[in-house]
Amino acid sequence: MERPALPGIHLSRPETGLVGEVQLKRQRPTPNRWVWTLLALILAFFLLSQIRSCGREDDGLAFGSRVGQVTVEGPIFTADKWVAQLEDFRERSDIKSIVLRINSPGGGVAASQELFETVKRVNAEKPVVVSMGSVAASGGYYIALGARTIMANRGTVTGSIGVIMEYPVVTEFMSKVGLEMETVKSGPLKDAGSPTREATAADRAYFQEVVQNLYDQFVADVAAYRKLPEGEVRALADGRVYTGVQAQEAGLVDTLGTLTDAIALAGQLGGIPGRPRVVKPVERTPWIKHLLWGAIQQLAGEGVQEGPLFRWQWRVQ
C-alpha cells in the first residue's frame, strides 16, 4: 500500500531497486516565486523611503527651538520648492529663525521676484539671515534683499545687478538647408525674437524698453532695501560682479562670514541660547527626477527656450 505524498516532498524509488528506500527531494521555488519576492522587496524599499521623506532632516530631537535652513542652489527658473520650504518654517513654532543659503547665479525675473517677496514676508515674522556661498549674483542677489541680514564669504561672487535677454538666430542655417518659415501675425511685434528672422530696429527698441523696465525695478528694490541712493546703485549696477569684500564696502551686503557664522547669528536673532540646532527640509523628489530636472534647468540656463527669456542672471561666456 502506497503512503500518501507529503506536501513539498517528492517520493520516488531509487534506481537501485532496494525495497522500502525512498529519496526525499525538496521542490525548488519556481522562477515566478523569485520574481514576486523581488518585486515585493523593491516595493517595500520604495514605501520605506517615501515614509522617511515625509519627515525633516534634523538632529533627531523632537523638542526645543531651532534654526531652519533653506538652500537655494542653481539657476532660479521656478521658486515653488523654496517658497514652500520657507512657508513651512514660518508656520512651525519650533523654528525661531531661518538661514537662507544662496549658491545661485540668478535666473528668471518673475521667479526671483516671487522668492524675494516670500523672503520678505517670512522675515517680517521670523529673522532671516542670508548666507552667500560661491555665487549669489543677479537674481541670486535680488532674493537676498528681503532678509534681515546679508552675510557673504570674502570670496563670494555677487552683484551683477542687471538684466539680460538673448535668443538664437538661425536664418543663415535655414538658408543653407533650403528651409523657410511662413508667419502670419496680428501685429509687427508679435514674432519679435523669432529665431527664424533677423531682428528689426523696432524689435530691438521694443526689447530694450522691456529690459530697461526690468532693470529699473531691480535698481529700485536694491536702493530701497539696502537704503542706498538710487544714483549710487545705478553706478554699481552696470552688470559687473563684486567679491564679498567689495560688496560689503559698497553697502550691498551687511557683513562677512561663513555658513556657520550665519547659523550662529540666526540663533542669536531668534533668541536661542548656546549653539543652535539646525533643521533642513528633506527633498521629496525622487533622485532620477531631481537629476533630470537639474539637466532641464541647465539647458534653460543655456538659452534653450521657445522665445526670448528675460533673466536676472550672471553668466560667464
C-alpha positions as CSV (number, residue, x, y, z in Angstrom):
1,M,0.0,0.0,0.0
2,E,1.5,3.3,-1.1
3,R,1.9,6.1,1.5
4,P,0.3,9.5,0.7
5,A,2.7,12.1,-0.5
6,L,3.7,14.8,2.0
7,P,3.4,18.4,1.0
8,G,6.6,19.8,-0.6
9,I,8.1,16.2,-0.7
10,H,8.5,14.1,-3.7
11,L,8.7,10.3,-3.1
12,S,10.4,8.1,-5.6
13,R,12.1,4.7,-5.5
14,P,15.8,4.7,-6.0
15,E,17.3,3.3,-9.2
16,T,19.0,0.6,-7.0
17,G,15.6,-1.0,-6.6
18,L,16.0,-1.5,-2.8
19,V,12.7,-2.2,-1.1
20,G,11.5,0.5,1.3
21,E,14.2,3.0,0.4
22,V,12.9,6.4,-0.7
23,Q,14.6,9.6,-1.8
24,L,13.4,12.9,-0.4
25,K,13.6,15.8,-2.9
26,R,12.6,19.2,-1.8
27,Q,10.8,21.2,-4.5
28,R,12.8,24.3,-5.5
29,P,11.0,27.7,-5.7
30,T,9.7,28.4,-9.2
31,P,11.1,31.3,-11.1
32,N,7.8,33.2,-10.7
33,R,8.1,33.0,-7.0
34,W,11.6,34.7,-7.1
35,V,10.2,37.4,-9.3
36,W,7.3,38.2,-6.9
37,T,9.7,38.1,-4.0
38,L,12.0,40.6,-5.7
39,L,9.1,42.9,-6.6
40,A,7.8,42.8,-3.0
41,L,11.3,43.8,-1.7
42,I,11.5,46.7,-4.2
43,L,8.0,47.9,-3.2
44,A,8.8,47.7,0.5
45,F,12.1,49.7,0.0
46,F,10.2,52.4,-2.0
47,L,7.4,52.7,0.6
48,L,10.0,53.0,3.4
49,S,11.9,55.7,1.5
50,Q,8.7,57.7,1.0
51,I,7.8,57.4,4.7
52,R,11.2,58.6,5.7
53,S,11.0,61.5,3.3
54,C,7.8,62.7,5.0
55,G,10.0,63.8,7.9
56,R,12.6,66.5,8.2
57,E,16.4,66.3,8.4
58,D,17.3,67.5,11.8
59,D,19.2,66.5,15.0
60,G,16.7,63.8,15.9
61,L,15.3,65.7,18.8
62,A,11.5,66.3,18.9
63,F,11.6,69.4,21.1
64,G,13.4,72.7,21.5
65,S,13.9,75.9,19.5
66,R,15.8,75.6,16.2
67,V,17.1,77.4,13.2
68,G,15.7,76.4,9.8
69,Q,18.0,76.2,6.8
70,V,16.7,76.6,3.2
71,T,19.3,76.2,0.4
72,V,18.8,77.9,-3.0
73,E,21.1,76.0,-5.3
74,G,21.5,76.5,-9.1
75,P,19.6,78.7,-11.6
76,I,16.2,80.1,-10.5
77,F,13.5,79.4,-13.0
78,T,10.8,78.3,-10.6
79,A,10.5,79.2,-7.0
80,D,7.8,76.8,-5.9
81,K,10.1,74.4,-3.9
82,W,11.9,77.1,-1.9
83,V,8.7,79.1,-1.3
84,A,7.1,76.0,0.2
85,Q,10.1,75.4,2.4
86,L,10.2,78.9,3.7
87,E,6.5,79.0,4.4
88,D,6.7,75.7,6.2
89,F,9.4,77.1,8.5
90,R,7.4,80.2,9.0
91,E,4.5,78.2,10.3
92,R,6.5,76.0,12.6
93,S,6.6,77.1,16.3
94,D,9.9,75.4,17.0
95,I,11.7,77.3,14.2
96,K,12.7,80.7,15.6
97,S,14.8,82.0,12.7
98,I,15.9,80.9,9.3
99,V,19.2,80.8,7.4
100,L,18.8,81.2,3.6
101,R,21.8,79.7,2.0
102,I,22.2,81.0,-1.6
103,N,24.5,79.5,-4.2
104,S,22.9,80.7,-7.4
105,P,23.8,82.8,-10.5
106,G,20.2,84.0,-10.7
107,G,17.6,83.1,-13.3
108,G,14.1,84.2,-14.4
109,V,12.9,87.6,-13.3
110,A,9.5,86.6,-12.1
111,A,10.8,83.6,-10.2
112,S,13.4,85.7,-8.5
113,Q,10.7,88.3,-7.6
114,E,8.4,85.6,-6.2
115,L,11.2,84.2,-4.0
116,F,12.2,87.7,-2.9
117,E,8.6,88.5,-1.8
118,T,8.4,85.3,0.2
119,V,11.7,86.0,2.0
120,K,10.4,89.5,2.8
121,R,7.1,88.1,4.1
122,V,8.8,85.4,6.2
123,N,11.3,87.9,7.6
124,A,8.5,90.1,8.9
125,E,7.6,87.3,11.3
126,K,11.0,85.5,11.9
127,P,14.5,86.7,11.3
128,V,16.0,85.5,8.0
129,V,19.8,85.6,7.6
130,V,21.2,85.1,4.2
131,S,24.5,83.2,3.8
132,M,26.1,83.6,0.4
133,G,28.1,80.6,-1.0
134,S,30.3,80.7,-4.0
135,V,27.9,82.7,-6.2
136,A,24.9,84.8,-5.2
137,A,24.6,87.0,-8.3
138,S,21.9,88.9,-10.2
139,G,18.6,87.1,-9.2
140,G,20.6,85.3,-6.6
141,Y,21.5,88.6,-5.0
142,Y,18.0,90.0,-5.5
143,I,16.3,87.3,-3.4
144,A,18.7,88.2,-0.5
145,L,17.3,91.7,-0.3
146,G,14.3,90.6,1.7
147,A,16.4,89.2,4.6
148,R,17.2,90.8,7.9
149,T,21.0,90.4,7.4
150,I,23.0,89.5,4.3
151,M,26.3,87.7,5.0
152,A,28.8,86.8,2.3
153,N,32.1,85.0,2.3
154,R,35.1,87.1,1.4
155,G,35.4,85.4,-2.0
156,T,31.7,85.2,-2.8
157,V,30.8,86.4,-6.3
158,T,27.8,88.6,-6.0
159,G,26.3,91.8,-7.5
160,S,25.7,91.5,-11.3
161,I,22.7,93.8,-11.0
162,G,21.2,93.9,-14.4
163,V,19.0,92.2,-17.0
164,I,19.9,90.1,-20.0
165,M,17.7,88.9,-22.8
166,E,19.0,86.8,-25.7
167,Y,17.8,84.4,-28.3
168,P,19.4,82.5,-31.2
169,V,19.1,83.4,-34.9
170,V,19.2,80.5,-37.4
171,T,18.4,82.3,-40.6
172,E,21.8,81.5,-42.2
173,F,21.4,77.8,-41.3
174,M,17.8,77.8,-42.7
175,S,19.1,79.4,-45.9
176,K,21.7,76.7,-46.4
177,V,19.3,73.8,-45.9
178,G,16.6,75.5,-48.0
179,L,14.1,76.0,-45.2
180,E,11.7,78.9,-44.9
181,M,9.3,79.9,-42.2
182,E,5.9,81.5,-43.2
183,T,4.5,83.6,-40.4
184,V,1.0,85.1,-40.1
185,K,0.8,87.6,-37.2
186,S,-1.6,90.1,-35.7
187,G,1.0,92.8,-35.2
188,P,4.5,93.7,-36.2
189,L,6.0,92.8,-32.8
190,K,4.1,89.5,-32.3
191,D,7.0,87.4,-33.6
192,A,9.8,89.7,-32.2
193,G,12.6,87.5,-31.0
194,S,11.8,84.7,-33.5
195,P,15.0,82.8,-34.4
196,T,13.8,82.4,-38.0
197,R,14.2,86.1,-39.0
198,E,16.6,88.9,-38.3
199,A,15.7,91.5,-35.7
200,T,14.4,94.8,-36.9
201,A,15.1,98.2,-35.4
202,A,11.6,98.2,-34.0
203,D,12.3,94.8,-32.4
204,R,15.5,96.0,-30.7
205,A,13.8,99.1,-29.4
206,Y,10.9,97.1,-28.0
207,F,13.2,94.6,-26.2
208,Q,15.4,97.4,-24.9
209,E,12.3,99.1,-23.4
210,V,11.3,95.9,-21.6
211,V,14.9,95.2,-20.4
212,Q,15.1,98.8,-19.1
213,N,11.9,98.5,-17.2
214,L,13.0,95.3,-15.5
215,Y,16.4,96.9,-14.8
216,D,14.7,99.9,-13.1
217,Q,12.7,97.5,-10.9
218,F,15.9,95.8,-9.8
219,V,17.7,99.1,-9.1
220,A,14.7,100.5,-7.2
221,D,14.5,97.5,-4.9
222,V,18.2,97.5,-4.2
223,A,18.1,101.2,-3.3
224,A,15.0,100.7,-1.1
225,Y,16.1,97.6,0.8
226,R,19.8,98.4,1.1
227,K,19.0,102.0,1.9
228,L,21.3,103.4,-0.7
229,P,20.7,106.4,-3.0
230,E,19.4,105.3,-6.4
231,G,22.1,107.2,-8.3
232,E,24.7,105.3,-6.3
233,V,23.0,102.0,-7.0
234,R,22.9,102.7,-10.8
235,A,26.7,103.4,-10.7
236,L,27.1,99.9,-9.2
237,A,24.6,98.3,-11.4
238,D,26.3,98.0,-14.7
239,G,26.3,94.2,-14.7
240,R,29.6,93.7,-13.1
241,V,30.2,91.3,-10.2
242,Y,31.8,92.0,-6.8
243,T,33.6,89.9,-4.3
244,G,32.2,89.7,-0.8
245,V,34.7,92.2,0.4
246,Q,33.9,94.7,-2.4
247,A,30.2,94.2,-1.9
248,Q,30.5,95.0,1.8
249,E,32.4,98.1,1.0
250,A,29.7,99.2,-1.5
251,G,26.9,98.5,1.0
252,L,25.4,95.6,-1.0
253,V,25.9,93.1,1.9
254,D,26.0,93.7,5.7
255,T,28.9,91.5,6.9
256,L,31.3,88.8,6.0
257,G,31.2,85.3,7.4
258,T,30.7,81.6,6.8
259,L,27.6,79.4,6.9
260,T,28.5,78.6,10.5
261,D,28.6,82.3,11.3
262,A,25.2,82.8,9.7
263,I,23.7,80.0,11.7
264,A,25.1,81.4,15.0
265,L,23.7,84.9,14.1
266,A,20.3,83.4,13.3
267,G,20.3,81.7,16.6
268,Q,21.0,85.0,18.4
269,L,18.3,86.8,16.4
270,G,15.9,84.0,17.2
271,G,16.7,84.2,20.9
272,I,18.2,80.7,21.0
273,P,20.8,80.3,23.8
274,G,24.1,78.5,23.0
275,R,24.8,76.7,19.8
276,P,21.5,76.4,17.8
277,R,20.3,73.2,16.4
278,V,19.5,73.3,12.6
279,V,16.7,71.6,10.7
280,K,16.7,71.3,6.9
281,P,13.8,70.3,4.6
282,V,14.1,66.8,3.2
283,E,13.9,66.5,-0.6
284,R,10.8,64.6,-1.6
285,T,11.7,64.5,-5.2
286,P,13.0,61.0,-6.4
287,W,16.7,61.2,-7.3
288,I,16.1,60.4,-11.0
289,K,13.5,63.2,-11.3
290,H,15.8,65.6,-9.5
291,L,18.7,64.7,-11.9
292,L,16.5,65.2,-15.0
293,W,15.1,68.4,-13.7
294,G,18.6,69.7,-13.0
295,A,19.6,68.9,-16.6
296,I,16.5,70.7,-17.9
297,Q,17.3,73.8,-15.7
298,Q,20.9,73.7,-17.1
299,L,19.6,73.7,-20.7
300,A,17.2,76.5,-19.8
301,G,20.2,78.4,-18.5
302,E,21.9,78.0,-21.8
303,G,19.1,79.6,-23.7
304,V,17.1,76.7,-24.9
305,Q,13.5,78.0,-25.0
306,E,10.8,78.8,-27.4
307,G,11.2,82.6,-27.3
308,P,13.2,85.3,-25.6
309,L,13.8,84.9,-21.9
310,F,14.5,87.9,-19.7
311,R,16.9,87.0,-16.9
312,W,18.5,88.4,-13.8
313,Q,21.4,86.1,-14.2
314,W,25.2,86.2,-14.2
315,R,26.8,84.3,-17.0
316,V,30.4,83.7,-17.9
317,Q,30.7,83.4,-21.6
